[in-house]
Amino acid sequence: MGDALTRTLDGLPTTPPPKGDRADPPVEEGRLARLRTPRAPRLWFEILLIAVSYWIYSMIRNAVPEQKAKALRNADWIWQAEHSLGIAVEHTVNHAVNSVTWLIVSMNYYYATLHFIVTIGVLIWLYRWHPGRYAAARLALFATTGVALIGYYFYPLAPPRLMPDGGFIDTLIDHGTWGSMASGNLASMSNQYAAMPSMHIGWSLWCGITIAMLAKPVWAKALGLLYPSMTLLVIVSTANHFWLDALGGVLCLAFGFGLAGIWFGTLPHRLSPHVVV
């Protein structure tokens, strides 16, 4: 009797659970999950995105009013603060390195070119060999660069070379070398008082961390760590930044990696190098 009843009940159609009891996630959550899932980067889209993003960044950076008087006051405050901290050695480094012509000329070209070349090179490397990590690393870089605009707007800062009584040497002008947008004939095309934070440090440290965490050869990891350290020496030797400008760049990068970690659920180097097809 029991078996017959069981068979009878098994044959009855089951009533589907109410819609509210289903485990399917809402459509909005599904879309957000797809956006957070690393996918294969598209070459032409990435080229266009990087070009447009840098153009917008440059336009906004250069549109910030050049508050010369405030920028010079801020530079004096930074310089005094560094004296209080016992780290105000920029003047000594600037003059010492400037006395070695081949070294300072090399640093001038380093400052003007590697900032872009190495960063683009690391992006290409990620695109080709770490596509699953590319989007997260790119977001970290873009967020770092974007948040720097806040510093440029609210804290205009003259670089050491523009302090009238600082005694610093503008090494690009002193040696007549072609250089960055921040010096010489190209100076009129760039905001001269956007030294805080230093994106030379922000970008170089992004490159260095990315290389050190993802490259396999030990020598490549070592070069990755050396690059931001050398960049720090260059920006001080050429009198383009104070030490504390570098700290500002580090804080911007921390924000960039933090945002990427929140969006993708982990830091870029912890993601799989492969992508969802």
Backbone bond lengths (Angstrom), bond angles and torsions (degrees), N, CA, C in turn:
res aa  C-N    CA-C-N  psi(-1)  N-CA   C-N-CA  omega(-1)  CA-C   N-CA-C  phi
1 M - - - 1.460 - - 1.523 110.17 -
2 G 1.340 115.71 -45.40 1.471 119.93 179.66 1.503 111.75 -63.13
3 D 1.372 117.05 -42.62 1.467 120.06 179.57 1.503 111.25 -63.84
4 A 1.334 116.83 -39.77 1.471 119.75 179.86 1.516 110.59 -64.39
5 L 1.367 116.67 -40.11 1.462 119.82 179.59 1.525 110.93 -65.76
6 T 1.339 114.01 -38.32 1.473 118.06 179.51 1.508 111.35 -63.54
7 R 1.393 115.17 -43.77 1.463 118.80 179.76 1.524 110.56 -63.86
8 T 1.353 116.12 -36.96 1.461 120.01 -179.69 1.518 110.31 -65.55
9 L 1.344 116.01 -44.04 1.464 119.37 179.69 1.521 111.28 -66.33
10 D 1.366 116.75 -36.95 1.465 119.82 178.94 1.512 111.28 -63.66
11 G 1.296 117.20 -28.34 1.452 119.72 -177.98 1.508 113.53 -80.87
12 L 1.347 116.70 -15.37 1.462 119.24 -179.31 1.523 110.35 -73.04
13 P 1.330 116.89 145.57 1.477 119.16 177.58 1.517 110.16 -68.83
14 T 1.289 115.85 140.44 1.464 120.30 179.38 1.518 109.45 -85.53
15 T 1.313 115.97 147.26 1.466 121.01 179.71 1.517 108.96 -86.00
16 P 1.363 118.63 125.20 1.465 120.59 -178.99 1.518 110.51 -64.59
17 P 1.314 117.29 146.20 1.468 120.55 -179.62 1.517 110.23 -67.16
18 P 1.322 117.12 151.66 1.468 119.73 177.12 1.522 110.36 -57.06
19 K 1.332 114.92 153.77 1.465 119.64 -177.04 1.516 111.75 -59.10
20 G 1.307 116.05 -34.62 1.457 118.98 -178.92 1.511 113.57 -66.04
21 D 1.350 117.55 -17.04 1.468 120.27 -178.68 1.515 113.11 -91.46
22 R 1.322 118.70 -5.99 1.462 120.81 -177.22 1.525 110.42 -69.40
23 A 1.326 115.53 150.51 1.470 121.31 -176.82 1.514 112.48 -90.55
24 D 1.350 117.23 -4.50 1.458 118.99 -177.83 1.524 109.45 -62.40
25 P 1.342 117.84 134.30 1.461 120.60 -179.66 1.525 110.67 -71.25
26 P 1.323 117.59 155.17 1.462 119.84 176.04 1.517 111.32 -58.64
27 V 1.329 115.93 156.47 1.462 120.42 -178.47 1.521 110.72 -59.70
28 E 1.353 116.36 -39.32 1.464 119.27 -178.18 1.520 111.10 -62.88
29 E 1.349 117.13 -39.92 1.463 119.98 179.26 1.516 111.06 -67.74
30 G 1.329 116.50 -35.89 1.460 119.47 178.09 1.512 111.91 -64.69
31 R 1.324 115.81 -40.89 1.463 118.94 178.55 1.523 111.07 -66.69
32 L 1.328 116.69 -41.09 1.462 119.96 179.13 1.519 110.82 -63.31
33 A 1.326 116.75 -39.65 1.469 120.03 178.58 1.523 110.86 -63.33
34 R 1.340 116.38 -39.04 1.472 119.26 178.67 1.527 110.90 -65.60
35 L 1.338 116.75 -38.79 1.455 120.00 179.17 1.533 111.52 -65.31
36 R 1.336 115.64 -31.46 1.456 119.85 -178.57 1.516 113.05 -86.34
37 T 1.308 117.49 -4.45 1.460 121.06 179.58 1.523 109.59 -88.73
38 P 1.335 118.54 119.13 1.463 120.53 179.64 1.531 111.20 -58.41
39 R 1.314 115.95 131.43 1.462 121.23 178.44 1.515 109.52 -126.43
40 A 1.308 115.37 167.54 1.461 120.60 -177.56 1.525 110.02 -61.45
41 P 1.333 118.25 121.98 1.466 120.09 178.18 1.532 110.52 -68.18
42 R 1.325 115.05 145.98 1.462 121.00 178.98 1.521 108.84 -101.35
43 L 1.315 116.49 127.17 1.459 122.28 -169.80 1.523 112.65 -55.63
44 W 1.325 117.06 -56.49 1.454 119.41 -174.25 1.523 111.72 -66.85
45 F 1.330 116.42 -34.50 1.458 119.26 176.70 1.529 110.41 -64.32
46 E 1.346 116.79 -41.29 1.461 120.25 -179.01 1.526 111.10 -67.00
47 I 1.317 116.75 -41.21 1.470 119.93 178.09 1.522 110.25 -61.31
48 L 1.318 116.07 -46.01 1.461 120.53 -179.89 1.523 110.83 -65.26
49 L 1.328 116.65 -42.02 1.460 120.85 -178.92 1.519 111.35 -62.66
50 I 1.327 116.59 -45.83 1.459 120.34 -179.05 1.524 110.73 -65.32
51 A 1.331 116.61 -42.97 1.464 120.35 -179.35 1.526 111.32 -64.09
52 V 1.318 116.56 -46.97 1.469 120.38 -179.35 1.524 110.79 -66.41
53 S 1.320 116.68 -41.43 1.463 120.39 -179.04 1.530 111.08 -63.08
54 Y 1.328 116.59 -44.01 1.458 118.73 179.85 1.523 111.23 -67.68
55 W 1.334 116.81 -35.66 1.459 120.37 177.50 1.527 110.16 -63.42
56 I 1.330 116.91 -44.55 1.465 121.05 179.14 1.529 110.23 -64.20
57 Y 1.324 116.22 -43.24 1.460 120.80 178.64 1.528 110.82 -59.48
58 S 1.327 116.92 -47.79 1.468 121.01 -179.51 1.523 111.11 -64.20
59 M 1.329 116.50 -40.18 1.461 120.59 -179.18 1.528 110.39 -63.85
60 I 1.340 116.83 -45.24 1.463 120.24 -179.83 1.526 110.36 -67.92
61 R 1.322 116.67 -43.93 1.472 121.05 -179.83 1.515 110.91 -58.65
62 N 1.311 116.70 -44.04 1.452 120.34 -177.26 1.524 112.31 -80.72
63 A 1.349 116.76 -14.28 1.460 120.37 177.60 1.527 111.72 -83.80
64 V 1.335 116.44 -14.09 1.461 119.88 177.20 1.529 108.43 -63.87
65 P 1.328 118.30 129.09 1.470 119.97 -178.56 1.524 111.95 -55.70
66 E 1.316 116.48 133.33 1.460 120.89 179.21 1.531 108.48 -80.43
67 Q 1.302 115.59 89.45 1.457 121.78 -177.16 1.527 108.81 -84.70
68 K 1.321 114.76 79.96 1.462 120.13 -171.64 1.528 112.61 -58.39
69 A 1.323 116.89 -48.81 1.465 119.58 -176.74 1.527 111.04 -61.20
70 K 1.329 116.39 -45.85 1.468 120.43 179.57 1.518 110.83 -66.36
71 A 1.347 116.90 -38.94 1.462 121.19 -179.95 1.523 111.36 -63.12
72 L 1.325 116.38 -38.51 1.468 119.92 178.97 1.526 110.96 -72.08
73 R 1.330 116.87 -36.56 1.472 119.45 176.07 1.522 110.41 -63.78
74 N 1.323 115.99 -41.71 1.465 120.03 178.47 1.530 111.01 -64.43
75 A 1.336 116.27 -38.01 1.464 119.82 178.34 1.529 110.42 -63.78
76 D 1.339 116.72 -41.37 1.467 119.87 177.10 1.527 110.82 -61.95
77 W 1.337 115.97 -40.68 1.459 119.60 -179.77 1.529 110.74 -65.18
78 I 1.341 116.77 -43.98 1.474 121.02 178.14 1.523 110.17 -60.37
79 W 1.309 116.38 -44.10 1.461 121.62 -177.69 1.534 110.83 -63.71
80 Q 1.328 116.02 -41.88 1.461 119.79 177.70 1.534 111.14 -68.28
81 A 1.326 116.13 -39.05 1.468 120.21 178.86 1.526 110.38 -62.29
82 E 1.316 117.04 -40.82 1.459 120.05 179.11 1.527 111.33 -66.96
83 H 1.338 116.03 -35.94 1.466 118.45 174.72 1.521 110.54 -61.88
84 S 1.322 116.00 -41.10 1.465 119.87 179.63 1.524 111.57 -64.29
85 L 1.353 115.62 -33.40 1.463 120.93 -179.52 1.529 112.42 -85.06
86 G 1.327 115.95 -9.29 1.456 119.88 -179.71 1.513 114.63 76.34
87 I 1.357 116.87 24.88 1.473 119.97 -178.77 1.531 111.93 -119.98
88 A 1.328 116.62 14.22 1.467 120.50 -176.90 1.526 110.70 -81.96
89 V 1.324 116.22 72.57 1.468 120.67 -178.34 1.533 111.21 -111.84
90 E 1.339 117.04 6.80 1.464 120.00 -176.52 1.524 112.31 -58.62
91 H 1.338 117.39 -40.85 1.464 121.21 -178.85 1.522 110.37 -62.16
92 T 1.315 116.89 -45.29 1.466 121.43 -180.00 1.524 111.07 -63.38
93 V 1.337 117.00 -45.04 1.464 121.18 179.99 1.516 110.59 -64.40
94 N 1.316 116.62 -43.99 1.464 121.64 -179.65 1.530 111.54 -57.82
95 H 1.312 117.79 -47.27 1.466 121.19 -178.19 1.522 111.53 -72.73
96 A 1.329 117.33 -37.07 1.458 119.90 -178.81 1.526 111.33 -65.83
97 V 1.318 116.99 -47.68 1.462 120.32 -178.72 1.523 110.97 -70.54
98 N 1.314 116.95 -34.37 1.461 120.03 179.82 1.525 112.61 -64.29
99 S 1.331 117.07 -22.64 1.469 120.51 179.95 1.521 112.42 -75.20
100 V 1.343 117.15 -13.17 1.470 121.45 178.16 1.526 106.86 -106.35
101 T 1.316 116.49 97.92 1.461 121.28 -167.97 1.518 112.95 -57.99
102 W 1.329 117.59 -50.33 1.471 119.17 -176.31 1.525 111.64 -62.40
103 L 1.345 116.10 -32.06 1.459 119.94 -178.65 1.520 111.48 -73.14
104 I 1.318 116.77 -46.71 1.454 118.88 -177.23 1.524 111.58 -71.29
105 V 1.327 117.75 -34.08 1.471 119.58 176.31 1.527 109.94 -64.99
106 S 1.329 116.11 -40.07 1.470 119.75 176.30 1.525 110.53 -61.64
107 M 1.320 116.79 -40.45 1.460 120.52 178.78 1.529 111.71 -67.34
108 N 1.328 115.78 -35.00 1.464 118.56 176.85 1.525 111.03 -59.25
109 Y 1.319 115.94 -46.55 1.465 119.91 179.69 1.530 111.29 -69.99
110 Y 1.317 115.78 -35.65 1.463 120.58 174.95 1.524 109.35 -57.13
111 Y 1.331 116.73 -50.05 1.460 121.93 -177.66 1.523 111.49 -61.38
112 A 1.325 116.36 -36.62 1.466 120.56 -174.30 1.520 113.56 -80.85
113 T 1.322 117.85 -25.75 1.463 119.18 -169.32 1.532 115.56 -118.03
114 L 1.327 118.20 -46.80 1.462 119.84 -171.81 1.516 112.73 -65.06
115 H 1.320 116.70 -25.88 1.463 122.07 176.73 1.530 110.53 -50.82
116 F 1.326 116.20 -40.35 1.463 121.45 -179.70 1.528 112.10 -92.21
117 I 1.317 116.82 -44.44 1.457 121.16 -173.89 1.521 111.97 -61.70
118 V 1.322 117.17 -49.32 1.464 120.26 -177.30 1.521 110.77 -67.29
119 T 1.323 117.03 -42.04 1.471 120.09 -179.04 1.526 110.90 -61.95
120 I 1.314 117.33 -46.73 1.466 120.72 177.87 1.524 110.25 -64.21
121 G 1.328 116.52 -38.61 1.458 120.21 178.46 1.522 112.40 -61.38
122 V 1.325 117.28 -41.68 1.465 120.57 178.82 1.525 110.53 -67.39
123 L 1.322 117.81 -38.33 1.465 120.73 176.56 1.532 111.17 -61.36
124 I 1.329 116.15 -42.70 1.469 120.48 178.49 1.528 110.07 -64.26
125 W 1.317 116.60 -42.61 1.473 121.50 178.57 1.525 110.94 -60.13
126 L 1.330 116.87 -44.96 1.458 120.61 177.49 1.527 111.00 -63.23
127 Y 1.316 116.31 -43.99 1.463 121.33 -179.07 1.524 111.01 -59.18
128 R 1.316 116.47 -39.95 1.464 120.97 -174.19 1.521 112.65 -83.23
129 W 1.343 117.69 -43.56 1.463 119.84 -171.43 1.531 114.44 -112.18
130 H 1.321 117.38 -11.08 1.471 120.13 178.87 1.524 110.28 -136.63
131 P 1.321 118.26 55.83 1.470 119.91 -175.40 1.518 113.73 -60.71
132 G 1.340 117.66 -30.27 1.452 119.87 179.11 1.519 113.39 -69.92
133 R 1.319 117.45 -20.10 1.461 122.17 -179.46 1.531 111.59 -103.26
134 Y 1.308 115.70 -8.85 1.466 120.20 -172.62 1.525 112.13 -60.11
135 A 1.332 117.91 -50.55 1.464 121.05 -174.76 1.528 111.54 -61.65
136 A 1.321 117.39 -41.48 1.465 120.67 -179.81 1.525 110.93 -67.39
137 A 1.332 116.85 -43.12 1.462 120.13 179.08 1.521 110.62 -66.34
138 R 1.310 117.07 -39.51 1.466 120.98 178.11 1.531 110.32 -63.66
139 L 1.339 116.89 -41.77 1.464 120.02 178.18 1.525 110.69 -60.99
140 A 1.324 116.95 -41.46 1.468 120.53 178.07 1.525 110.86 -60.11
141 L 1.325 116.88 -42.77 1.464 121.22 179.75 1.522 111.18 -67.15
142 F 1.327 116.60 -44.84 1.463 120.42 -178.58 1.534 111.00 -65.61
143 A 1.330 116.73 -41.27 1.464 120.12 -179.92 1.529 110.54 -66.16
144 T 1.330 116.23 -38.88 1.464 120.91 176.54 1.522 110.75 -58.53
145 T 1.322 115.38 -46.63 1.458 120.85 -178.45 1.524 111.50 -68.63
146 G 1.320 116.31 -40.14 1.451 120.10 -178.71 1.517 113.40 -65.60
147 V 1.321 117.17 -43.71 1.466 119.93 -177.68 1.525 110.98 -69.77
148 A 1.335 117.61 -21.73 1.463 120.36 177.40 1.524 111.18 -62.67
149 L 1.327 116.76 -28.76 1.467 120.39 179.85 1.525 111.66 -60.65
150 I 1.334 116.42 -30.68 1.464 119.95 177.93 1.527 110.00 -63.29
151 G 1.340 115.53 -42.22 1.458 119.56 178.15 1.512 111.94 -63.91
152 Y 1.344 116.88 -42.31 1.456 120.31 -179.61 1.526 111.64 -61.56
153 Y 1.324 115.60 -36.14 1.462 119.83 -176.48 1.534 111.65 -77.43
154 F 1.328 116.52 -47.11 1.457 119.79 -173.11 1.526 114.07 -90.47
155 Y 1.336 117.03 -15.50 1.459 118.25 -178.96 1.526 110.12 -137.92
156 P 1.343 116.88 72.10 1.470 118.96 176.41 1.519 109.64 -61.52
157 L 1.310 115.80 136.45 1.466 120.05 -175.49 1.518 110.42 -142.00
158 A 1.313 115.69 127.36 1.462 120.32 175.45 1.517 109.51 -78.23
159 P 1.330 118.25 137.85 1.464 119.79 174.20 1.519 109.97 -70.05
160 P 1.324 118.29 160.70 1.468 120.36 -178.61 1.521 113.60 -53.57
161 R 1.332 117.48 -38.37 1.465 120.52 -176.11 1.528 113.25 -64.23
162 L 1.344 117.76 -17.45 1.463 120.89 -179.47 1.521 112.57 -100.68
163 M 1.329 117.73 2.90 1.470 120.04 176.46 1.529 108.77 -76.56
164 P 1.330 117.94 115.74 1.476 120.07 -173.51 1.529 113.75 -60.59
165 D 1.326 117.85 -33.16 1.463 120.27 -178.13 1.525 112.21 -109.65
166 G 1.330 116.05 15.93 1.457 118.76 -176.70 1.513 114.03 -82.68
167 G 1.320 116.71 -23.05 1.457 120.17 -179.81 1.515 114.30 75.89
168 F 1.341 116.98 15.70 1.464 120.28 179.09 1.531 110.74 -82.77
169 I 1.317 115.67 156.42 1.466 122.41 179.84 1.523 109.13 -104.92
170 D 1.331 116.94 126.97 1.467 121.07 171.47 1.517 106.17 -80.40
171 T 1.310 116.93 98.37 1.462 121.52 -168.60 1.528 113.31 -66.39
172 L 1.337 117.87 -28.66 1.460 119.22 178.37 1.517 110.71 -66.94
173 I 1.332 116.34 -42.57 1.460 120.58 178.99 1.522 110.50 -72.62
174 D 1.323 116.96 -41.06 1.458 120.85 -176.54 1.525 111.88 -61.71
175 H 1.337 116.95 -34.39 1.466 120.46 -177.87 1.523 112.58 -106.93
176 G 1.307 117.46 0.82 1.462 120.82 175.66 1.513 113.92 63.61
177 T 1.318 117.01 28.82 1.460 119.77 179.52 1.522 110.49 -90.61
178 W 1.343 114.46 148.59 1.464 118.78 175.22 1.513 107.38 -68.79
179 G 1.318 115.68 138.16 1.450 116.29 -175.07 1.495 115.16 -148.88
180 S 1.308 115.06 -149.26 1.454 122.35 -170.89 1.517 111.59 -77.87
181 M 1.335 114.08 173.08 1.458 120.97 177.45 1.522 111.41 -67.57
182 A 1.303 117.29 -9.33 1.459 121.35 -175.22 1.521 113.73 -91.23
183 S 1.319 117.69 4.19 1.444 118.23 -175.19 1.525 110.38 -151.67
184 G 1.325 115.20 159.56 1.446 119.93 175.70 1.522 113.17 71.15
185 N 1.349 116.08 -150.59 1.456 121.55 -176.69 1.519 113.40 -67.72
186 L 1.329 117.44 -19.52 1.464 121.11 -179.85 1.523 112.87 -85.04
187 A 1.319 116.33 -3.24 1.458 119.73 -174.48 1.520 112.74 -62.20
188 S 1.330 116.72 -32.74 1.463 119.81 -178.09 1.524 112.33 -67.84
189 M 1.334 117.91 -14.20 1.458 122.07 -178.11 1.531 112.20 -92.12
190 S 1.320 117.41 -3.62 1.459 120.21 -174.54 1.521 110.45 -136.16
191 N 1.328 116.01 147.55 1.455 121.36 176.16 1.521 109.06 -67.28
192 Q 1.327 116.20 115.84 1.461 120.90 -175.78 1.524 113.51 -78.18
193 Y 1.329 116.12 -11.71 1.461 119.35 -173.64 1.524 111.05 -116.23
194 A 1.319 115.81 39.51 1.463 122.43 176.85 1.520 109.18 -119.75
195 A 1.330 115.10 59.72 1.470 120.18 -176.45 1.524 113.22 -93.56
196 M 1.318 116.94 -14.78 1.473 120.81 -178.45 1.524 110.02 -118.66
197 P 1.309 119.86 116.97 1.470 128.46 3.35 1.530 111.53 -86.72
198 S 1.323 115.88 169.10 1.459 120.91 177.48 1.529 110.11 -86.91
199 M 1.343 115.89 113.33 1.455 118.99 176.43 1.524 111.68 -79.69
200 H 1.336 117.29 -15.41 1.460 117.81 170.40 1.535 109.23 -60.74
201 I 1.330 116.24 -38.75 1.463 120.04 177.71 1.519 110.34 -76.87
202 G 1.324 117.48 -44.03 1.463 120.48 -179.76 1.512 112.05 -56.77
203 W 1.337 116.49 -47.86 1.467 120.44 -178.64 1.524 112.06 -71.42
204 S 1.336 116.57 -43.17 1.471 118.83 -177.24 1.527 110.86 -66.49
205 L 1.338 116.89 -36.08 1.460 119.10 178.20 1.525 110.75 -70.29
206 W 1.341 116.63 -35.53 1.474 119.58 174.10 1.523 109.98 -60.32
207 C 1.329 116.37 -45.36 1.473 120.52 177.92 1.523 110.64 -62.02
208 G 1.333 116.25 -46.67 1.446 120.21 -176.17 1.520 113.13 -63.05
209 I 1.335 116.68 -44.70 1.467 120.50 179.21 1.520 110.57 -65.43
210 T 1.327 116.54 -42.46 1.464 120.43 -179.38 1.525 111.34 -61.62
211 I 1.322 116.27 -45.23 1.459 120.54 179.57 1.528 110.73 -66.66
212 A 1.323 116.31 -45.75 1.463 120.18 -177.09 1.529 111.90 -63.23
213 M 1.333 117.37 -34.55 1.453 120.50 -177.40 1.527 113.34 -83.10
214 L 1.331 117.57 -27.83 1.467 119.93 -171.73 1.524 114.75 -110.81
215 A 1.319 117.70 -26.14 1.463 119.41 -179.32 1.526 110.20 -70.44
216 K 1.311 116.50 146.40 1.467 120.85 -179.75 1.524 113.57 -90.07
217 P 1.340 120.19 -45.94 1.469 119.16 -179.46 1.533 111.47 -64.08
218 V 1.300 115.81 140.64 1.459 120.66 179.78 1.521 110.63 -63.17
219 W 1.345 117.00 -38.32 1.454 119.38 -179.61 1.520 111.81 -63.38
220 A 1.342 117.19 -34.10 1.461 120.65 178.30 1.528 110.46 -69.12
221 K 1.325 116.41 -40.84 1.462 119.96 176.55 1.521 110.61 -61.31
222 A 1.332 115.95 -41.23 1.466 120.53 -179.86 1.532 110.52 -64.12
223 L 1.326 117.05 -42.59 1.466 120.44 177.85 1.525 110.67 -63.57
224 G 1.333 115.60 -38.12 1.453 119.14 178.14 1.518 112.15 -60.18
225 L 1.316 117.10 -41.76 1.457 121.08 179.06 1.522 111.95 -73.87
226 L 1.328 116.51 -30.70 1.460 120.87 -179.27 1.530 111.71 -72.20
227 Y 1.328 116.55 -33.23 1.468 120.38 -173.89 1.533 113.13 -57.71
228 P 1.333 121.09 -53.57 1.464 118.90 178.73 1.529 113.37 -65.30
229 S 1.326 116.87 -30.19 1.461 119.70 178.00 1.525 110.31 -66.24
230 M 1.333 116.26 -43.29 1.457 120.87 177.53 1.525 110.71 -66.09
231 T 1.326 116.20 -37.78 1.463 120.04 178.88 1.515 111.00 -62.66
232 L 1.319 116.93 -39.60 1.462 120.59 177.45 1.520 110.97 -60.32
233 L 1.326 116.80 -43.27 1.462 120.29 178.37 1.527 110.75 -64.13
234 V 1.324 116.93 -38.18 1.467 121.20 -178.26 1.522 111.84 -67.25
235 I 1.336 117.52 -45.81 1.470 118.91 -176.18 1.526 111.40 -66.75
236 V 1.333 116.67 -28.15 1.461 119.97 177.19 1.525 110.51 -80.04
237 S 1.326 117.17 -42.89 1.469 121.07 -178.20 1.516 111.97 -62.93
238 T 1.322 117.32 -36.24 1.472 121.48 -179.65 1.524 112.50 -86.05
239 A 1.329 117.60 1.92 1.465 123.98 177.97 1.522 112.61 61.58
240 N 1.322 116.20 32.04 1.458 120.09 177.10 1.525 112.71 -92.35
241 H 1.342 117.22 -17.56 1.451 120.29 -178.49 1.523 111.31 -151.21
242 F 1.354 114.04 156.64 1.453 121.51 168.58 1.533 108.48 -89.18
243 W 1.338 115.46 165.63 1.459 119.13 173.96 1.528 111.14 -56.37
244 L 1.326 116.96 -41.51 1.456 120.45 -175.48 1.525 112.49 -68.44
245 D 1.340 117.42 -23.21 1.471 119.53 173.17 1.525 109.69 -62.90
246 A 1.331 114.80 -36.91 1.471 119.97 178.50 1.521 110.29 -64.22
247 L 1.324 116.51 -39.61 1.463 119.80 177.52 1.529 110.58 -61.33
248 G 1.332 116.23 -38.48 1.457 119.55 176.00 1.517 111.86 -60.63
249 G 1.334 116.55 -40.22 1.462 120.47 177.14 1.519 112.27 -63.94
250 V 1.327 116.61 -37.61 1.471 121.11 178.26 1.527 110.39 -64.42
251 L 1.327 117.01 -42.37 1.465 121.03 179.71 1.526 110.98 -64.90
252 C 1.322 116.96 -38.95 1.471 120.26 176.89 1.528 110.46 -62.86
253 L 1.328 116.16 -41.61 1.461 119.69 179.42 1.525 111.08 -65.57
254 A 1.323 117.14 -37.72 1.461 120.43 177.13 1.525 110.41 -60.41
255 F 1.325 115.95 -40.51 1.468 119.98 176.38 1.529 110.17 -63.34
256 G 1.338 116.69 -43.84 1.462 120.64 -178.84 1.516 112.68 -60.95
257 F 1.325 117.21 -47.40 1.458 120.55 178.86 1.528 110.94 -67.58
258 G 1.335 116.32 -35.31 1.458 119.27 177.85 1.517 112.04 -63.36
259 L 1.335 116.54 -43.56 1.453 120.38 178.71 1.523 111.32 -64.53
260 A 1.330 116.79 -43.27 1.463 120.18 178.03 1.523 110.96 -62.36
261 G 1.327 116.64 -39.41 1.462 120.32 179.11 1.514 112.48 -64.89
262 I 1.332 116.57 -39.59 1.466 120.64 178.61 1.528 110.67 -67.98
263 W 1.322 116.61 -43.46 1.471 120.32 -175.88 1.524 111.61 -67.96
264 F 1.326 117.04 -44.67 1.463 120.69 -176.51 1.519 113.44 -96.06
265 G 1.316 117.04 -0.33 1.460 120.26 176.66 1.507 114.81 84.18
266 T 1.320 117.74 -6.06 1.466 122.05 177.99 1.520 108.31 -166.61
267 L 1.312 117.20 170.42 1.459 121.28 179.28 1.526 110.13 -73.75
268 P 1.343 117.61 154.53 1.468 120.64 -174.98 1.519 115.03 -52.87
269 H 1.331 117.66 -42.23 1.460 119.55 -174.61 1.530 112.65 -70.21
270 R 1.338 117.46 -15.43 1.461 120.54 179.52 1.526 112.62 -89.86
271 L 1.297 117.33 -8.39 1.466 120.76 177.55 1.522 109.91 -76.71
272 S 1.305 115.93 161.21 1.452 119.93 176.04 1.528 109.83 -70.25
273 P 1.333 117.71 142.38 1.469 118.73 177.61 1.522 112.30 -69.69
274 H 1.326 116.87 -13.72 1.451 121.29 -177.89 1.530 110.43 -94.30
275 V 1.317 116.79 167.65 1.452 121.62 -175.77 1.524 110.75 -122.32
276 V 1.326 114.62 161.21 1.451 120.97 175.00 1.517 108.86 -77.01
277 V 1.322 116.60 125.76 1.469 120.78 -178.67 1.513 109.89 -86.20
